[in-house]
């Protein structure tokens, strides 16, 4: 418990937590963007494959 109090009072600990939060938010945004891009790419690929198969 004493370590937690010292970490809360220590400014370096606060800065580290802020950096971790920023990195986590950026990672979540990147994951969401890549998943959306992947879904769009998969949809377009399937669409073109269907067009090729119908020839």
mmCIF entry with sequence, helices, sheets and N, C-alpha, C, O atoms, coordinates in Angstrom:
data_MODEL
# 
_entry.id   MODEL 
# 
_entity.id                         1 
_entity.type                       polymer 
_entity.pdbx_number_of_molecules   1 
# 
_entity_poly.entity_id                      1 
_entity_poly.type                           'polypeptide(L)' 
_entity_poly.nstd_linkage                   no 
_entity_poly.nstd_monomer                   no 
_entity_poly.pdbx_seq_one_letter_code       
;(UNK)(UNK)(UNK)(UNK)(UNK)(UNK)(UNK)(UNK)(UNK)(UNK)(UNK)(UNK)(UNK)(UNK)(UNK)(UNK)
(UNK)(UNK)(UNK)(UNK)(UNK)(UNK)(UNK)(UNK)(UNK)(UNK)(UNK)(UNK)(UNK)(UNK)(UNK)(UNK)
(UNK)(UNK)(UNK)(UNK)(UNK)(UNK)(UNK)(UNK)(UNK)(UNK)(UNK)(UNK)(UNK)(UNK)(UNK)(UNK)
(UNK)(UNK)(UNK)(UNK)(UNK)(UNK)(UNK)
;
_entity_poly.pdbx_seq_one_letter_code_can   XXXXXXXXXXXXXXXXXXXXXXXXXXXXXXXXXXXXXXXXXXXXXXXXXXXXXXX 
_entity_poly.pdbx_strand_id                 A 
# 
loop_
_entity_poly_seq.entity_id 
_entity_poly_seq.num 
_entity_poly_seq.mon_id 
_entity_poly_seq.hetero 
1 1  UNK n 
1 2  UNK n 
1 3  UNK n 
1 4  UNK n 
1 5  UNK n 
1 6  UNK n 
1 7  UNK n 
1 8  UNK n 
1 9  UNK n 
1 10 UNK n 
1 11 UNK n 
1 12 UNK n 
1 13 UNK n 
1 14 UNK n 
1 15 UNK n 
1 16 UNK n 
1 17 UNK n 
1 18 UNK n 
1 19 UNK n 
1 20 UNK n 
1 21 UNK n 
1 22 UNK n 
1 23 UNK n 
1 24 UNK n 
1 25 UNK n 
1 26 UNK n 
1 27 UNK n 
1 28 UNK n 
1 29 UNK n 
1 30 UNK n 
1 31 UNK n 
1 32 UNK n 
1 33 UNK n 
1 34 UNK n 
1 35 UNK n 
1 36 UNK n 
1 37 UNK n 
1 38 UNK n 
1 39 UNK n 
1 40 UNK n 
1 41 UNK n 
1 42 UNK n 
1 43 UNK n 
1 44 UNK n 
1 45 UNK n 
1 46 UNK n 
1 47 UNK n 
1 48 UNK n 
1 49 UNK n 
1 50 UNK n 
1 51 UNK n 
1 52 UNK n 
1 53 UNK n 
1 54 UNK n 
1 55 UNK n 
# 
_struct_asym.id          A 
_struct_asym.entity_id   1 
# 
loop_
_struct_conf.conf_type_id 
_struct_conf.id 
_struct_conf.pdbx_PDB_helix_id 
_struct_conf.beg_label_comp_id 
_struct_conf.beg_label_asym_id 
_struct_conf.beg_label_seq_id 
_struct_conf.pdbx_beg_PDB_ins_code 
_struct_conf.end_label_comp_id 
_struct_conf.end_label_asym_id 
_struct_conf.end_label_seq_id 
_struct_conf.pdbx_end_PDB_ins_code 
_struct_conf.beg_auth_comp_id 
_struct_conf.beg_auth_asym_id 
_struct_conf.beg_auth_seq_id 
_struct_conf.end_auth_comp_id 
_struct_conf.end_auth_asym_id 
_struct_conf.end_auth_seq_id 
_struct_conf.pdbx_PDB_helix_class 
_struct_conf.details 
_struct_conf.pdbx_PDB_helix_length 
HELX_P HELX_P1 AA1 UNK A 2  ? UNK A 9  ? UNK A 2  UNK A 9  1 ? 8  
HELX_P HELX_P2 AA2 UNK A 11 ? UNK A 53 ? UNK A 11 UNK A 53 1 ? 43 
# 
_struct_conf_type.id          HELX_P 
_struct_conf_type.criteria    ? 
_struct_conf_type.reference   ? 
# 
loop_
_atom_site.group_PDB 
_atom_site.id 
_atom_site.type_symbol 
_atom_site.label_atom_id 
_atom_site.label_alt_id 
_atom_site.label_comp_id 
_atom_site.label_asym_id 
_atom_site.label_entity_id 
_atom_site.label_seq_id 
_atom_site.pdbx_PDB_ins_code 
_atom_site.Cartn_x 
_atom_site.Cartn_y 
_atom_site.Cartn_z 
_atom_site.occupancy 
_atom_site.B_iso_or_equiv 
_atom_site.pdbx_formal_charge 
_atom_site.auth_seq_id 
_atom_site.auth_comp_id 
_atom_site.auth_asym_id 
_atom_site.auth_atom_id 
_atom_site.pdbx_PDB_model_num 
ATOM 1   N N  . UNK A 1 1  ? 0.824   -1.192  0.000   1.00 0.00 ? 1  UNK A N  1 
ATOM 2   C CA . UNK A 1 1  ? 0.000   0.000   0.000   1.00 0.00 ? 1  UNK A CA 1 
ATOM 3   C C  . UNK A 1 1  ? 0.866   1.252   0.000   1.00 0.00 ? 1  UNK A C  1 
ATOM 4   O O  . UNK A 1 1  ? 0.534   2.255   -0.632  1.00 0.00 ? 1  UNK A O  1 
ATOM 5   N N  . UNK A 1 2  ? 1.977   1.176   0.717   1.00 0.00 ? 2  UNK A N  1 
ATOM 6   C CA . UNK A 1 2  ? 2.877   2.321   0.781   1.00 0.00 ? 2  UNK A CA 1 
ATOM 7   C C  . UNK A 1 2  ? 3.495   2.604   -0.588  1.00 0.00 ? 2  UNK A C  1 
ATOM 8   O O  . UNK A 1 2  ? 3.702   3.760   -0.957  1.00 0.00 ? 2  UNK A O  1 
ATOM 9   N N  . UNK A 1 3  ? 3.785   1.548   -1.330  1.00 0.00 ? 3  UNK A N  1 
ATOM 10  C CA . UNK A 1 3  ? 4.355   1.726   -2.670  1.00 0.00 ? 3  UNK A CA 1 
ATOM 11  C C  . UNK A 1 3  ? 3.367   2.428   -3.592  1.00 0.00 ? 3  UNK A C  1 
ATOM 12  O O  . UNK A 1 3  ? 3.761   3.252   -4.418  1.00 0.00 ? 3  UNK A O  1 
ATOM 13  N N  . UNK A 1 4  ? 2.098   2.108   -3.454  1.00 0.00 ? 4  UNK A N  1 
ATOM 14  C CA . UNK A 1 4  ? 1.067   2.741   -4.286  1.00 0.00 ? 4  UNK A CA 1 
ATOM 15  C C  . UNK A 1 4  ? 0.983   4.223   -3.968  1.00 0.00 ? 4  UNK A C  1 
ATOM 16  O O  . UNK A 1 4  ? 0.891   5.046   -4.879  1.00 0.00 ? 4  UNK A O  1 
ATOM 17  N N  . UNK A 1 5  ? 1.012   4.581   -2.676  1.00 0.00 ? 5  UNK A N  1 
ATOM 18  C CA . UNK A 1 5  ? 0.970   5.994   -2.289  1.00 0.00 ? 5  UNK A CA 1 
ATOM 19  C C  . UNK A 1 5  ? 2.171   6.751   -2.841  1.00 0.00 ? 5  UNK A C  1 
ATOM 20  O O  . UNK A 1 5  ? 2.034   7.863   -3.352  1.00 0.00 ? 5  UNK A O  1 
ATOM 21  N N  . UNK A 1 6  ? 3.347   6.143   -2.735  1.00 0.00 ? 6  UNK A N  1 
ATOM 22  C CA . UNK A 1 6  ? 4.546   6.798   -3.263  1.00 0.00 ? 6  UNK A CA 1 
ATOM 23  C C  . UNK A 1 6  ? 4.463   6.954   -4.776  1.00 0.00 ? 6  UNK A C  1 
ATOM 24  O O  . UNK A 1 6  ? 4.888   7.973   -5.320  1.00 0.00 ? 6  UNK A O  1 
ATOM 25  N N  . UNK A 1 7  ? 3.921   5.955   -5.455  1.00 0.00 ? 7  UNK A N  1 
ATOM 26  C CA . UNK A 1 7  ? 3.788   6.036   -6.905  1.00 0.00 ? 7  UNK A CA 1 
ATOM 27  C C  . UNK A 1 7  ? 2.819   7.140   -7.302  1.00 0.00 ? 7  UNK A C  1 
ATOM 28  O O  . UNK A 1 7  ? 3.057   7.857   -8.274  1.00 0.00 ? 7  UNK A O  1 
ATOM 29  N N  . UNK A 1 8  ? 1.724   7.280   -6.552  1.00 0.00 ? 8  UNK A N  1 
ATOM 30  C CA . UNK A 1 8  ? 0.745   8.334   -6.840  1.00 0.00 ? 8  UNK A CA 1 
ATOM 31  C C  . UNK A 1 8  ? 1.361   9.711   -6.622  1.00 0.00 ? 8  UNK A C  1 
ATOM 32  O O  . UNK A 1 8  ? 1.111   10.631  -7.402  1.00 0.00 ? 8  UNK A O  1 
ATOM 33  N N  . UNK A 1 9  ? 2.163   9.863   -5.573  1.00 0.00 ? 9  UNK A N  1 
ATOM 34  C CA . UNK A 1 9  ? 2.769   11.156  -5.266  1.00 0.00 ? 9  UNK A CA 1 
ATOM 35  C C  . UNK A 1 9  ? 3.955   11.474  -6.175  1.00 0.00 ? 9  UNK A C  1 
ATOM 36  O O  . UNK A 1 9  ? 4.314   12.640  -6.336  1.00 0.00 ? 9  UNK A O  1 
ATOM 37  N N  . UNK A 1 10 ? 4.551   10.471  -6.757  1.00 0.00 ? 10 UNK A N  1 
ATOM 38  C CA . UNK A 1 10 ? 5.722   10.658  -7.611  1.00 0.00 ? 10 UNK A CA 1 
ATOM 39  C C  . UNK A 1 10 ? 5.286   11.134  -8.990  1.00 0.00 ? 10 UNK A C  1 
ATOM 40  O O  . UNK A 1 10 ? 4.490   10.471  -9.655  1.00 0.00 ? 10 UNK A O  1 
ATOM 41  N N  . UNK A 1 11 ? 5.797   12.265  -9.415  1.00 0.00 ? 11 UNK A N  1 
ATOM 42  C CA . UNK A 1 11 ? 5.425   12.836  -10.718 1.00 0.00 ? 11 UNK A CA 1 
ATOM 43  C C  . UNK A 1 11 ? 5.900   11.951  -11.867 1.00 0.00 ? 11 UNK A C  1 
ATOM 44  O O  . UNK A 1 11 ? 5.243   11.882  -12.905 1.00 0.00 ? 11 UNK A O  1 
ATOM 45  N N  . UNK A 1 12 ? 7.025   11.279  -11.694 1.00 0.00 ? 12 UNK A N  1 
ATOM 46  C CA . UNK A 1 12 ? 7.510   10.399  -12.757 1.00 0.00 ? 12 UNK A CA 1 
ATOM 47  C C  . UNK A 1 12 ? 6.522   9.269   -13.001 1.00 0.00 ? 12 UNK A C  1 
ATOM 48  O O  . UNK A 1 12 ? 6.311   8.860   -14.144 1.00 0.00 ? 12 UNK A O  1 
ATOM 49  N N  . UNK A 1 13 ? 5.920   8.766   -11.941 1.00 0.00 ? 13 UNK A N  1 
ATOM 50  C CA . UNK A 1 13 ? 4.911   7.717   -12.080 1.00 0.00 ? 13 UNK A CA 1 
ATOM 51  C C  . UNK A 1 13 ? 3.694   8.222   -12.833 1.00 0.00 ? 13 UNK A C  1 
ATOM 52  O O  . UNK A 1 13 ? 3.118   7.504   -13.650 1.00 0.00 ? 13 UNK A O  1 
ATOM 53  N N  . UNK A 1 14 ? 3.304   9.464   -12.557 1.00 0.00 ? 14 UNK A N  1 
ATOM 54  C CA . UNK A 1 14 ? 2.152   10.055  -13.240 1.00 0.00 ? 14 UNK A CA 1 
ATOM 55  C C  . UNK A 1 14 ? 2.457   10.231  -14.723 1.00 0.00 ? 14 UNK A C  1 
ATOM 56  O O  . UNK A 1 14 ? 1.609   9.950   -15.570 1.00 0.00 ? 14 UNK A O  1 
ATOM 57  N N  . UNK A 1 15 ? 3.643   10.687  -15.034 1.00 0.00 ? 15 UNK A N  1 
ATOM 58  C CA . UNK A 1 15 ? 4.027   10.848  -16.435 1.00 0.00 ? 15 UNK A CA 1 
ATOM 59  C C  . UNK A 1 15 ? 4.048   9.513   -17.154 1.00 0.00 ? 15 UNK A C  1 
ATOM 60  O O  . UNK A 1 15 ? 3.617   9.420   -18.304 1.00 0.00 ? 15 UNK A O  1 
ATOM 61  N N  . UNK A 1 16 ? 4.541   8.483   -16.493 1.00 0.00 ? 16 UNK A N  1 
ATOM 62  C CA . UNK A 1 16 ? 4.595   7.161   -17.105 1.00 0.00 ? 16 UNK A CA 1 
ATOM 63  C C  . UNK A 1 16 ? 3.191   6.654   -17.387 1.00 0.00 ? 16 UNK A C  1 
ATOM 64  O O  . UNK A 1 16 ? 2.940   6.081   -18.448 1.00 0.00 ? 16 UNK A O  1 
ATOM 65  N N  . UNK A 1 17 ? 2.275   6.855   -16.452 1.00 0.00 ? 17 UNK A N  1 
ATOM 66  C CA . UNK A 1 17 ? 0.890   6.424   -16.652 1.00 0.00 ? 17 UNK A CA 1 
ATOM 67  C C  . UNK A 1 17 ? 0.268   7.186   -17.817 1.00 0.00 ? 17 UNK A C  1 
ATOM 68  O O  . UNK A 1 17 ? -0.457  6.601   -18.622 1.00 0.00 ? 17 UNK A O  1 
ATOM 69  N N  . UNK A 1 18 ? 0.542   8.470   -17.913 1.00 0.00 ? 18 UNK A N  1 
ATOM 70  C CA . UNK A 1 18 ? 0.014   9.266   -19.029 1.00 0.00 ? 18 UNK A CA 1 
ATOM 71  C C  . UNK A 1 18 ? 0.533   8.741   -20.361 1.00 0.00 ? 18 UNK A C  1 
ATOM 72  O O  . UNK A 1 18 ? -0.232  8.618   -21.318 1.00 0.00 ? 18 UNK A O  1 
ATOM 73  N N  . UNK A 1 19 ? 1.817   8.433   -20.431 1.00 0.00 ? 19 UNK A N  1 
ATOM 74  C CA . UNK A 1 19 ? 2.387   7.901   -21.666 1.00 0.00 ? 19 UNK A CA 1 
ATOM 75  C C  . UNK A 1 19 ? 1.770   6.550   -22.014 1.00 0.00 ? 19 UNK A C  1 
ATOM 76  O O  . UNK A 1 19 ? 1.485   6.278   -23.180 1.00 0.00 ? 19 UNK A O  1 
ATOM 77  N N  . UNK A 1 20 ? 1.565   5.712   -21.016 1.00 0.00 ? 20 UNK A N  1 
ATOM 78  C CA . UNK A 1 20 ? 0.955   4.399   -21.256 1.00 0.00 ? 20 UNK A CA 1 
ATOM 79  C C  . UNK A 1 20 ? -0.459  4.565   -21.790 1.00 0.00 ? 20 UNK A C  1 
ATOM 80  O O  . UNK A 1 20 ? -0.861  3.852   -22.709 1.00 0.00 ? 20 UNK A O  1 
ATOM 81  N N  . UNK A 1 21 ? -1.213  5.494   -21.227 1.00 0.00 ? 21 UNK A N  1 
ATOM 82  C CA . UNK A 1 21 ? -2.584  5.736   -21.696 1.00 0.00 ? 21 UNK A CA 1 
ATOM 83  C C  . UNK A 1 21 ? -2.570  6.240   -23.133 1.00 0.00 ? 21 UNK A C  1 
ATOM 84  O O  . UNK A 1 21 ? -3.368  5.787   -23.954 1.00 0.00 ? 21 UNK A O  1 
ATOM 85  N N  . UNK A 1 22 ? -1.678  7.166   -23.445 1.00 0.00 ? 22 UNK A N  1 
ATOM 86  C CA . UNK A 1 22 ? -1.592  7.701   -24.813 1.00 0.00 ? 22 UNK A CA 1 
ATOM 87  C C  . UNK A 1 22 ? -1.232  6.591   -25.793 1.00 0.00 ? 22 UNK A C  1 
ATOM 88  O O  . UNK A 1 22 ? -1.838  6.485   -26.859 1.00 0.00 ? 22 UNK A O  1 
ATOM 89  N N  . UNK A 1 23 ? -0.256  5.770   -25.443 1.00 0.00 ? 23 UNK A N  1 
ATOM 90  C CA . UNK A 1 23 ? 0.148   4.668   -26.324 1.00 0.00 ? 23 UNK A CA 1 
ATOM 91  C C  . UNK A 1 23 ? -0.997  3.683   -26.501 1.00 0.00 ? 23 UNK A C  1 
ATOM 92  O O  . UNK A 1 23 ? -1.218  3.190   -27.607 1.00 0.00 ? 23 UNK A O  1 
ATOM 93  N N  . UNK A 1 24 ? -1.728  3.388   -25.432 1.00 0.00 ? 24 UNK A N  1 
ATOM 94  C CA . UNK A 1 24 ? -2.858  2.461   -25.531 1.00 0.00 ? 24 UNK A CA 1 
ATOM 95  C C  . UNK A 1 24 ? -3.950  3.014   -26.440 1.00 0.00 ? 24 UNK A C  1 
ATOM 96  O O  . UNK A 1 24 ? -4.516  2.275   -27.245 1.00 0.00 ? 24 UNK A O  1 
ATOM 97  N N  . UNK A 1 25 ? -4.249  4.293   -26.321 1.00 0.00 ? 25 UNK A N  1 
ATOM 98  C CA . UNK A 1 25 ? -5.281  4.910   -27.174 1.00 0.00 ? 25 UNK A CA 1 
ATOM 99  C C  . UNK A 1 25 ? -4.839  4.892   -28.634 1.00 0.00 ? 25 UNK A C  1 
ATOM 100 O O  . UNK A 1 25 ? -5.636  4.581   -29.519 1.00 0.00 ? 25 UNK A O  1 
ATOM 101 N N  . UNK A 1 26 ? -3.588  5.221   -28.889 1.00 0.00 ? 26 UNK A N  1 
ATOM 102 C CA . UNK A 1 26 ? -3.077  5.191   -30.264 1.00 0.00 ? 26 UNK A CA 1 
ATOM 103 C C  . UNK A 1 26 ? -3.134  3.772   -30.816 1.00 0.00 ? 26 UNK A C  1 
ATOM 104 O O  . UNK A 1 26 ? -3.491  3.571   -31.977 1.00 0.00 ? 26 UNK A O  1 
ATOM 105 N N  . UNK A 1 27 ? -2.787  2.793   -29.996 1.00 0.00 ? 27 UNK A N  1 
ATOM 106 C CA . UNK A 1 27 ? -2.838  1.400   -30.440 1.00 0.00 ? 27 UNK A CA 1 
ATOM 107 C C  . UNK A 1 27 ? -4.265  0.984   -30.768 1.00 0.00 ? 27 UNK A C  1 
ATOM 108 O O  . UNK A 1 27 ? -4.492  0.305   -31.770 1.00 0.00 ? 27 UNK A O  1 
ATOM 109 N N  . UNK A 1 28 ? -5.226  1.377   -29.946 1.00 0.00 ? 28 UNK A N  1 
ATOM 110 C CA . UNK A 1 28 ? -6.626  1.038   -30.217 1.00 0.00 ? 28 UNK A CA 1 
ATOM 111 C C  . UNK A 1 28 ? -7.113  1.684   -31.507 1.00 0.00 ? 28 UNK A C  1 
ATOM 112 O O  . UNK A 1 28 ? -7.833  1.055   -32.282 1.00 0.00 ? 28 UNK A O  1 
ATOM 113 N N  . UNK A 1 29 ? -6.732  2.923   -31.741 1.00 0.00 ? 29 UNK A N  1 
ATOM 114 C CA . UNK A 1 29 ? -7.116  3.605   -32.982 1.00 0.00 ? 29 UNK A CA 1 
ATOM 115 C C  . UNK A 1 29 ? -6.490  2.897   -34.183 1.00 0.00 ? 29 UNK A C  1 
ATOM 116 O O  . UNK A 1 29 ? -7.150  2.696   -35.202 1.00 0.00 ? 29 UNK A O  1 
ATOM 117 N N  . UNK A 1 30 ? -5.226  2.521   -34.060 1.00 0.00 ? 30 UNK A N  1 
ATOM 118 C CA . UNK A 1 30 ? -4.551  1.826   -35.161 1.00 0.00 ? 30 UNK A CA 1 
ATOM 119 C C  . UNK A 1 30 ? -5.199  0.474   -35.435 1.00 0.00 ? 30 UNK A C  1 
ATOM 120 O O  . UNK A 1 30 ? -5.390  0.104   -36.593 1.00 0.00 ? 30 UNK A O  1 
ATOM 121 N N  . UNK A 1 31 ? -5.536  -0.261  -34.391 1.00 0.00 ? 31 UNK A N  1 
ATOM 122 C CA . UNK A 1 31 ? -6.194  -1.559  -34.566 1.00 0.00 ? 31 UNK A CA 1 
ATOM 123 C C  . UNK A 1 31 ? -7.534  -1.386  -35.258 1.00 0.00 ? 31 UNK A C  1 
ATOM 124 O O  . UNK A 1 31 ? -7.864  -2.138  -36.175 1.00 0.00 ? 31 UNK A O  1 
ATOM 125 N N  . UNK A 1 32 ? -8.304  -0.406  -34.826 1.00 0.00 ? 32 UNK A N  1 
ATOM 126 C CA . UNK A 1 32 ? -9.610  -0.161  -35.452 1.00 0.00 ? 32 UNK A CA 1 
ATOM 127 C C  . UNK A 1 32 ? -9.442  0.219   -36.920 1.00 0.00 ? 32 UNK A C  1 
ATOM 128 O O  . UNK A 1 32 ? -10.209 -0.238  -37.768 1.00 0.00 ? 32 UNK A O  1 
ATOM 129 N N  . UNK A 1 33 ? -8.457  1.043   -37.224 1.00 0.00 ? 33 UNK A N  1 
ATOM 130 C CA . UNK A 1 33 ? -8.228  1.457   -38.612 1.00 0.00 ? 33 UNK A CA 1 
ATOM 131 C C  . UNK A 1 33 ? -7.806  0.276   -39.470 1.00 0.00 ? 33 UNK A C  1 
ATOM 132 O O  . UNK A 1 33 ? -8.303  0.112   -40.585 1.00 0.00 ? 33 UNK A O  1 
ATOM 133 N N  . UNK A 1 34 ? -6.898  -0.547  -38.966 1.00 0.00 ? 34 UNK A N  1 
ATOM 134 C CA . UNK A 1 34 ? -6.447  -1.707  -39.736 1.00 0.00 ? 34 UNK A CA 1 
ATOM 135 C C  . UNK A 1 34 ? -7.565  -2.717  -39.940 1.00 0.00 ? 34 UNK A C  1 
ATOM 136 O O  . UNK A 1 34 ? -7.661  -3.325  -41.006 1.00 0.00 ? 34 UNK A O  1 
ATOM 137 N N  . UNK A 1 35 ? -8.408  -2.901  -38.935 1.00 0.00 ? 35 UNK A N  1 
ATOM 138 C CA . UNK A 1 35 ? -9.531  -3.838  -39.092 1.00 0.00 ? 35 UNK A CA 1 
ATOM 139 C C  . UNK A 1 35 ? -10.510 -3.324  -40.134 1.00 0.00 ? 35 UNK A C  1 
ATOM 140 O O  . UNK A 1 35 ? -11.000 -4.090  -40.963 1.00 0.00 ? 35 UNK A O  1 
ATOM 141 N N  . UNK A 1 36 ? -10.797 -2.029  -40.092 1.00 0.00 ? 36 UNK A N  1 
ATOM 142 C CA . UNK A 1 36 ? -11.703 -1.440  -41.081 1.00 0.00 ? 36 UNK A CA 1 
ATOM 143 C C  . UNK A 1 36 ? -11.105 -1.553  -42.475 1.00 0.00 ? 36 UNK A C  1 
ATOM 144 O O  . UNK A 1 36 ? -11.796 -1.942  -43.417 1.00 0.00 ? 36 UNK A O  1 
ATOM 145 N N  . UNK A 1 37 ? -9.828  -1.217  -42.613 1.00 0.00 ? 37 UNK A N  1 
ATOM 146 C CA . UNK A 1 37 ? -9.149  -1.325  -43.901 1.00 0.00 ? 37 UNK A CA 1 
ATOM 147 C C  . UNK A 1 37 ? -9.152  -2.771  -44.378 1.00 0.00 ? 37 UNK A C  1 
ATOM 148 O O  . UNK A 1 37 ? -9.384  -3.037  -45.558 1.00 0.00 ? 37 UNK A O  1 
ATOM 149 N N  . UNK A 1 38 ? -8.895  -3.703  -43.471 1.00 0.00 ? 38 UNK A N  1 
ATOM 150 C CA . UNK A 1 38 ? -8.888  -5.121  -43.825 1.00 0.00 ? 38 UNK A CA 1 
ATOM 151 C C  . UNK A 1 38 ? -10.249 -5.600  -44.288 1.00 0.00 ? 38 UNK A C  1 
ATOM 152 O O  . UNK A 1 38 ? -10.352 -6.344  -45.264 1.00 0.00 ? 38 UNK A O  1 
ATOM 153 N N  . UNK A 1 39 ? -11.295 -5.178  -43.593 1.00 0.00 ? 39 UNK A N  1 
ATOM 154 C CA . UNK A 1 39 ? -12.650 -5.569  -43.991 1.00 0.00 ? 39 UNK A CA 1 
ATOM 155 C C  . UNK A 1 39 ? -12.997 -4.999  -45.358 1.00 0.00 ? 39 UNK A C  1 
ATOM 156 O O  . UNK A 1 39 ? -13.588 -5.694  -46.186 1.00 0.00 ? 39 UNK A O  1 
ATOM 157 N N  . UNK A 1 40 ? -12.641 -3.747  -45.605 1.00 0.00 ? 40 UNK A N  1 
ATOM 158 C CA . UNK A 1 40 ? -12.902 -3.135  -46.912 1.00 0.00 ? 40 UNK A CA 1 
ATOM 159 C C  . UNK A 1 40 ? -12.120 -3.844  -48.015 1.00 0.00 ? 40 UNK A C  1 
ATOM 160 O O  . UNK A 1 40 ? -12.655 -4.114  -49.091 1.00 0.00 ? 40 UNK A O  1 
ATOM 161 N N  . UNK A 1 41 ? -10.865 -4.140  -47.741 1.00 0.00 ? 41 UNK A N  1 
ATOM 162 C CA . UNK A 1 41 ? -10.033 -4.829  -48.723 1.00 0.00 ? 41 UNK A CA 1 
ATOM 163 C C  . UNK A 1 41 ? -10.579 -6.224  -49.009 1.00 0.00 ? 41 UNK A C  1 
ATOM 164 O O  . UNK A 1 41 ? -10.617 -6.647  -50.164 1.00 0.00 ? 41 UNK A O  1 
ATOM 165 N N  . UNK A 1 42 ? -10.997 -6.932  -47.984 1.00 0.00 ? 42 UNK A N  1 
ATOM 166 C CA . UNK A 1 42 ? -11.569 -8.266  -48.144 1.00 0.00 ? 42 UNK A CA 1 
ATOM 167 C C  . UNK A 1 42 ? -12.845 -8.203  -48.972 1.00 0.00 ? 42 UNK A C  1 
ATOM 168 O O  . UNK A 1 42 ? -13.061 -9.042  -49.847 1.00 0.00 ? 42 UNK A O  1 
ATOM 169 N N  . UNK A 1 43 ? -13.682 -7.222  -48.704 1.00 0.00 ? 43 UNK A N  1 
ATOM 170 C CA . UNK A 1 43 ? -14.928 -7.057  -49.451 1.00 0.00 ? 43 UNK A CA 1 
ATOM 171 C C  . UNK A 1 43 ? -14.649 -6.792  -50.923 1.00 0.00 ? 43 UNK A C  1 
ATOM 172 O O  . UNK A 1 43 ? -15.268 -7.405  -51.793 1.00 0.00 ? 43 UNK A O  1 
ATOM 173 N N  . UNK A 1 44 ? -13.729 -5.890  -51.203 1.00 0.00 ? 44 UNK A N  1 
ATOM 174 C CA . UNK A 1 44 ? -13.384 -5.562  -52.593 1.00 0.00 ? 44 UNK A CA 1 
ATOM 175 C C  . UNK A 1 44 ? -12.768 -6.770  -53.303 1.00 0.00 ? 44 UNK A C  1 
ATOM 176 O O  . UNK A 1 44 ? -13.064 -7.027  -54.470 1.00 0.00 ? 44 UNK A O  1 
ATOM 177 N N  . UNK A 1 45 ? -11.913 -7.503  -52.597 1.00 0.00 ? 45 UNK A N  1 
ATOM 178 C CA . UNK A 1 45 ? -11.286 -8.684  -53.190 1.00 0.00 ? 45 UNK A CA 1 
ATOM 179 C C  . UNK A 1 45 ? -12.330 -9.736  -53.535 1.00 0.00 ? 45 UNK A C  1 
ATOM 180 O O  . UNK A 1 45 ? -12.292 -10.322 -54.617 1.00 0.00 ? 45 UNK A O  1 
ATOM 181 N N  . UNK A 1 46 ? -13.257 -9.975  -52.621 1.00 0.00 ? 46 UNK A N  1 
ATOM 182 C CA . UNK A 1 46 ? -14.325 -10.940 -52.887 1.00 0.00 ? 46 UNK A CA 1 
ATOM 183 C C  . UNK A 1 46 ? -15.202 -10.489 -54.045 1.00 0.00 ? 46 UNK A C  1 
ATOM 184 O O  . UNK A 1 46 ? -15.642 -11.310 -54.850 1.00 0.00 ? 46 UNK A O  1 
ATOM 185 N N  . UNK A 1 47 ? -15.455 -9.201  -54.132 1.00 0.00 ? 47 UNK A N  1 
ATOM 186 C CA . UNK A 1 47 ? -16.257 -8.654  -55.227 1.00 0.00 ? 47 UNK A CA 1 
ATOM 187 C C  . UNK A 1 47 ? -15.566 -8.894  -56.568 1.00 0.00 ? 47 UNK A C  1 
ATOM 188 O O  . UNK A 1 47 ? -16.198 -9.340  -57.525 1.00 0.00 ? 47 UNK A O  1 
ATOM 189 N N  . UNK A 1 48 ? -14.285 -8.603  -56.634 1.00 0.00 ? 48 UNK A N  1 
ATOM 190 C CA . UNK A 1 48 ? -13.531 -8.798  -57.879 1.00 0.00 ? 48 UNK A CA 1 
ATOM 191 C C  . UNK A 1 48 ? -13.402 -10.281 -58.214 1.00 0.00 ? 48 UNK A C  1 
ATOM 192 O O  . UNK A 1 48 ? -13.457 -10.653 -59.386 1.00 0.00 ? 48 UNK A O  1 
ATOM 193 N N  . UNK A 1 49 ? -13.233 -11.125 -57.211 1.00 0.00 ? 49 UNK A N  1 
ATOM 194 C CA . UNK A 1 49 ? -13.155 -12.570 -57.452 1.00 0.00 ? 49 UNK A CA 1 
ATOM 195 C C  . UNK A 1 49 ? -14.469 -13.082 -58.027 1.00 0.00 ? 49 UNK A C  1 
ATOM 196 O O  . UNK A 1 49 ? -14.467 -13.946 -58.904 1.00 0.00 ? 49 UNK A O  1 
ATOM 197 N N  . UNK A 1 50 ? -15.581 -12.559 -57.545 1.00 0.00 ? 50 UNK A N  1 
ATOM 198 C CA . UNK A 1 50 ? -16.885 -12.933 -58.089 1.00 0.00 ? 50 UNK A CA 1 
ATOM 199 C C  . UNK A 1 50 ? -17.031 -12.509 -59.535 1.00 0.00 ? 50 UNK A C  1 
ATOM 200 O O  . UNK A 1 50 ? -17.592 -13.240 -60.351 1.00 0.00 ? 50 UNK A O  1 
ATOM 201 N N  . UNK A 1 51 ? -16.523 -11.322 -59.853 1.00 0.00 ? 51 UNK A N  1 
ATOM 202 C CA . UNK A 1 51 ? -16.570 -10.852 -61.241 1.00 0.00 ? 51 UNK A CA 1 
ATOM 203 C C  . UNK A 1 51 ? -15.730 -11.745 -62.146 1.00 0.00 ? 51 UNK A C  1 
ATOM 204 O O  . UNK A 1 51 ? -16.142 -12.064 -63.262 1.00 0.00 ? 51 UNK A O  1 
ATOM 205 N N  . UNK A 1 52 ? -14.559 -12.147 -61.672 1.00 0.00 ? 52 UNK A N  1 
ATOM 206 C CA . UNK A 1 52 ? -13.691 -13.015 -62.470 1.00 0.00 ? 52 UNK A CA 1 
ATOM 207 C C  . UNK A 1 52 ? -14.341 -14.382 -62.664 1.00 0.00 ? 52 UNK A C  1 
ATOM 208 O O  . UNK A 1 52 ? -14.289 -14.943 -63.758 1.00 0.00 ? 52 UNK A O  1 
ATOM 209 N N  . UNK A 1 53 ? -14.949 -14.918 -61.617 1.00 0.00 ? 53 UNK A N  1 
ATOM 210 C CA . UNK A 1 53 ? -15.596 -16.229 -61.711 1.00 0.00 ? 53 UNK A CA 1 
ATOM 211 C C  . UNK A 1 53 ? -16.788 -16.215 -62.649 1.00 0.00 ? 53 UNK A C  1 
ATOM 212 O O  . UNK A 1 53 ? -17.127 -17.243 -63.236 1.00 0.00 ? 53 UNK A O  1 
ATOM 213 N N  . UNK A 1 54 ? -17.427 -15.069 -62.799 1.00 0.00 ? 54 UNK A N  1 
ATOM 214 C CA . UNK A 1 54 ? -18.612 -15.005 -63.653 1.00 0.00 ? 54 UNK A CA 1 
ATOM 215 C C  . UNK A 1 54 ? -18.255 -14.886 -65.139 1.00 0.00 ? 54 UNK A C  1 
ATOM 216 O O  . UNK A 1 54 ? -19.145 -14.928 -65.988 1.00 0.00 ? 54 UNK A O  1 
ATOM 217 N N  . UNK A 1 55 ? -16.987 -14.741 -65.459 1.00 0.00 ? 55 UNK A N  1 
ATOM 218 C CA . UNK A 1 55 ? -16.578 -14.622 -66.866 1.00 0.00 ? 55 UNK A CA 1 
ATOM 219 C C  . UNK A 1 55 ? -16.725 -15.911 -67.568 1.00 0.00 ? 55 UNK A C  1 
ATOM 220 O O  . UNK A 1 55 ? -16.429 -16.003 -68.760 1.00 0.00 ? 55 UNK A O  1 
# 
